[in-house]
Amino acid sequence: MVISEQWDKILKNEFVSTYFKNIGTHLYKERERGCKIEPVNKDYFKALKLTEWKDIKVVIIDKEPHITGQADGLAISCNEENLSVPLTTLNILNAIEESVYDGFRLQDWDLTRLAEQGVLLLNKSLSVEKNKSGSHKSIGWEKFIQALLLSLEAKENTVIYLLLGKEVVNLKQYINSKKAIIIELEHPSITFYEKRKWIYNDCFNQINKILLETNQKEIKW
């Protein structure tokens, strides 16, 4: 078993493909030559292990794991043992606190709680070399993510996709379900360079509104 009985059945063709084996070879060789890979190898598929295909109702996609040592296998999420929080995580948690809880709830950095509610926290690349952004974007992960997204077309429930930044917008072409709803946002980290507040368009309340309108349980952000 690679992930779970359900995911293994859905993605079985990917796991035996040449490109997928090449990903494994690439990662092995990088570790052998001393590269620090984020997250640790047991967490490459953590998002899928925590959120089964049948339970998915929201998909949040970021470009890659945190490159500064805080990656835990879930997009945006951060191991709470870390003393610092990546800007992407901080901006998203601040937006949730501000919009959903009127500024009165401190957010946990570890987003396992969202994954367990049917929020698939996915990165376009499931690994990255520490401190080297974009280092694994061409090793084959995108093809795997494309296959995963195409598999969601078979779901009967409405799935909401939150795409963070220009680098993941091209994945829209693999979201084919007529029930899918896509929300595109600027990447939260852009505020660091432009020295302004992240524009999130009240997306978290918007997602919950759509979930309720489609007879699904809202997310406790």
ZAKE-447395 format. One record per residue (C-alpha): x, y, z; residue number from 1. Coordinates in Angstrom, 3 decimals. Layout:
(r (X,Y,Z),NUM) ...
! end
This chain:
(r (0.000,0.000,0.000),1) (r (1.374,3.397,-1.010),2) (r (-1.242,5.704,0.551),3) (r (-4.568,4.019,1.311),4) (r (-6.750,1.396,-0.291),5) (r (-8.919,3.985,-2.034),6) (r (-6.148,6.303,-3.241),7) (r (-4.010,3.360,-4.348),8) (r (-6.854,2.085,-6.511),9) (r (-7.548,5.502,-8.030),10) (r (-3.886,6.331,-8.736),11) (r (-2.603,2.825,-9.453),12) (r (-1.549,3.677,-13.022),13) (r (0.523,6.590,-11.760),14) (r (2.352,4.529,-9.150),15) (r (3.587,2.040,-11.766),16) (r (4.416,4.648,-14.414),17) (r (7.921,5.452,-15.592),18) (r (7.669,9.125,-14.627),19) (r (6.666,8.217,-11.065),20) (r (9.599,5.844,-10.711),21) (r (11.836,8.611,-12.021),22) (r (10.602,10.912,-9.258),23) (r (11.636,8.334,-6.688),24) (r (15.041,7.895,-8.301),25) (r (15.608,11.651,-8.387),26) (r (14.722,12.062,-4.714),27) (r (16.913,9.127,-3.701),28) (r (19.918,10.512,-5.571),29) (r (19.452,13.961,-4.044),30) (r (19.337,12.553,-0.537),31) (r (22.396,10.418,-1.271),32) (r (24.417,13.482,-2.227),33) (r (23.400,15.244,0.973),34) (r (20.553,17.458,-0.175),35) (r (17.978,18.386,2.438),36) (r (14.548,17.596,1.021),37) (r (11.336,19.085,2.377),38) (r (9.213,17.529,3.772),39) (r (10.689,14.285,5.118),40) (r (10.017,11.421,2.734),41) (r (7.319,9.787,4.883),42) (r (5.234,12.969,4.499),43) (r (5.255,13.379,0.700),44) (r (1.700,11.992,0.567),45) (r (0.491,13.177,3.965),46) (r (-2.296,15.256,2.401),47) (r (-3.751,12.172,0.721),48) (r (-3.300,10.005,3.810),49) (r (-5.298,12.460,5.919),50) (r (-7.994,13.244,3.334),51) (r (-9.577,10.331,1.494),52) (r (-10.866,10.833,-2.048),53) (r (-14.468,10.203,-0.993),54) (r (-14.296,12.934,1.669),55) (r (-12.893,15.775,-0.455),56) (r (-15.047,18.889,-0.686),57) (r (-12.385,21.621,-0.797),58) (r (-8.976,21.547,-2.505),59) (r (-6.401,24.220,-1.674),60) (r (-3.371,24.203,-3.955),61) (r (-0.067,25.962,-3.302),62) (r (3.027,25.757,-5.502),63) (r (5.416,23.778,-3.241),64) (r (6.229,22.889,0.382),65) (r (7.792,25.514,2.623),66) (r (11.476,25.743,1.706),67) (r (12.763,26.974,5.060),68) (r (12.434,23.810,7.134),69) (r (8.826,24.010,8.340),70) (r (7.119,21.772,5.739),71) (r (4.987,19.013,7.249),72) (r (3.456,17.470,4.108),73) (r (0.297,19.595,4.035),74) (r (0.162,22.690,1.852),75) (r (0.359,25.883,3.941),76) (r (0.547,23.916,7.175),77) (r (3.502,24.221,9.515),78) (r (4.867,21.951,12.221),79) (r (4.066,23.634,15.518),80) (r (7.478,22.731,16.905),81) (r (8.942,25.459,14.705),82) (r (9.648,28.798,16.313),83) (r (8.775,30.793,13.200),84) (r (5.842,30.671,10.805),85) (r (6.255,31.030,7.017),86) (r (4.639,34.176,5.605),87) (r (2.172,32.163,3.497),88) (r (0.875,30.347,6.575),89) (r (0.768,33.507,8.650),90) (r (-1.194,35.474,6.045),91) (r (-3.740,32.715,5.564),92) (r (-4.251,32.196,9.288),93) (r (-4.582,35.944,9.817),94) (r (-7.194,36.089,7.045),95) (r (-9.167,33.257,8.652),96) (r (-8.961,34.875,12.070),97) (r (-10.010,38.262,10.693),98) (r (-12.849,37.170,8.405),99) (r (-14.305,34.062,10.025),100) (r (-13.727,34.776,13.707),101) (r (-13.743,38.592,13.773),102) (r (-10.190,38.589,15.086),103) (r (-10.937,36.622,18.243),104) (r (-9.465,33.205,17.600),105) (r (-5.804,32.269,17.597),106) (r (-5.049,29.782,14.829),107) (r (-2.952,26.614,15.083),108) (r (-0.143,26.397,12.539),109) (r (-0.757,22.675,12.053),110) (r (-3.681,22.397,9.615),111) (r (-4.407,18.720,10.185),112) (r (-7.796,19.817,11.513),113) (r (-8.730,21.044,8.025),114) (r (-7.495,17.911,6.284),115) (r (-9.689,15.824,8.560),116) (r (-12.741,17.847,7.463),117) (r (-12.329,17.123,3.759),118) (r (-9.939,19.932,2.809),119) (r (-7.219,18.505,0.568),120) (r (-4.136,20.640,1.254),121) (r (-2.162,20.005,-1.896),122) (r (1.111,21.313,-3.300),123) (r (1.787,21.363,-7.026),124) (r (5.197,19.883,-6.216),125) (r (5.155,17.449,-3.311),126) (r (8.805,18.011,-2.478),127) (r (11.458,20.714,-2.725),128) (r (15.120,21.113,-1.865),129) (r (15.521,23.215,1.250),130) (r (16.064,26.917,0.513),131) (r (15.737,26.351,-3.260),132) (r (12.317,27.427,-4.479),133) (r (11.218,25.716,-7.688),134) (r (13.918,23.060,-7.421),135) (r (11.490,20.156,-7.914),136) (r (8.879,21.666,-10.215),137) (r (10.214,19.755,-13.228),138) (r (10.864,16.296,-11.766),139) (r (7.386,14.921,-12.527),140) (r (5.168,15.909,-9.630),141) (r (2.921,18.096,-11.790),142) (r (1.941,15.103,-13.915),143) (r (0.958,13.253,-10.764),144) (r (-1.116,16.207,-9.547),145) (r (-2.811,16.455,-12.936),146) (r (-3.896,12.809,-12.703),147) (r (-5.138,13.367,-9.169),148) (r (-7.233,16.369,-10.202),149) (r (-8.688,14.518,-13.170),150) (r (-9.775,11.723,-10.821),151) (r (-11.938,14.189,-8.883),152) (r (-14.157,14.648,-11.935),153) (r (-15.930,11.451,-10.884),154) (r (-17.016,12.866,-7.531),155) (r (-20.746,13.498,-7.168),156) (r (-20.473,16.385,-4.719),157) (r (-19.479,19.949,-5.572),158) (r (-15.758,20.464,-4.968),159) (r (-14.362,23.961,-4.389),160) (r (-10.827,24.665,-5.588),161) (r (-8.763,27.479,-4.092),162) (r (-5.742,28.181,-6.325),163) (r (-2.995,30.243,-4.723),164) (r (-0.896,32.259,-7.132),165) (r (-0.053,32.331,-10.817),166) (r (2.086,29.201,-10.711),167) (r (-0.874,26.938,-9.991),168) (r (-3.516,28.584,-12.196),169) (r (-2.558,26.391,-15.163),170) (r (-3.959,23.425,-13.241),171) (r (-7.461,24.715,-14.047),172) (r (-7.417,22.745,-17.292),173) (r (-7.430,19.508,-15.270),174) (r (-10.480,20.500,-13.226),175) (r (-13.205,19.288,-15.532),176) (r (-16.216,18.595,-13.375),177) (r (-19.263,20.741,-14.146),178) (r (-19.859,20.904,-10.394),179) (r (-16.409,22.303,-9.656),180) (r (-16.103,25.866,-8.391),181) (r (-12.718,27.552,-8.799),182) (r (-11.501,30.488,-6.737),183) (r (-8.249,32.127,-7.855),184) (r (-6.246,34.296,-5.481),185) (r (-2.910,36.028,-5.531),186) (r (-0.264,34.133,-3.605),187) (r (-0.142,35.156,0.076),188) (r (3.626,35.648,-0.015),189) (r (3.352,38.461,-2.581),190) (r (2.567,40.854,0.245),191) (r (6.161,40.561,1.472),192) (r (7.455,42.147,-1.719),193) (r (4.702,44.698,-2.143),194) (r (4.422,45.559,1.570),195) (r (0.668,45.404,1.763),196) (r (-2.155,43.270,3.085),197) (r (-3.060,40.014,1.336),198) (r (-6.200,40.322,-0.796),199) (r (-8.190,37.177,-0.060),200) (r (-11.712,38.314,-1.049),201) (r (-13.366,36.755,2.003),202) (r (-12.734,33.352,0.399),203) (r (-13.127,31.266,3.560),204) (r (-16.613,32.539,4.309),205) (r (-17.374,32.249,0.595),206) (r (-16.347,28.584,0.617),207) (r (-18.567,27.827,3.584),208) (r (-21.497,29.591,1.929),209) (r (-21.083,27.419,-1.181),210) (r (-20.796,24.268,0.915),211) (r (-24.047,25.015,2.708),212) (r (-25.779,25.844,-0.573),213) (r (-24.694,22.463,-1.968),214) (r (-25.881,20.535,1.121),215) (r (-22.423,19.961,2.555),216) (r (-21.097,20.614,6.025),217) (r (-19.189,23.863,6.362),218) (r (-15.535,23.918,7.368),219) (r (-14.529,24.871,10.885),220) (r (-11.588,26.982,9.820),221) 
! end
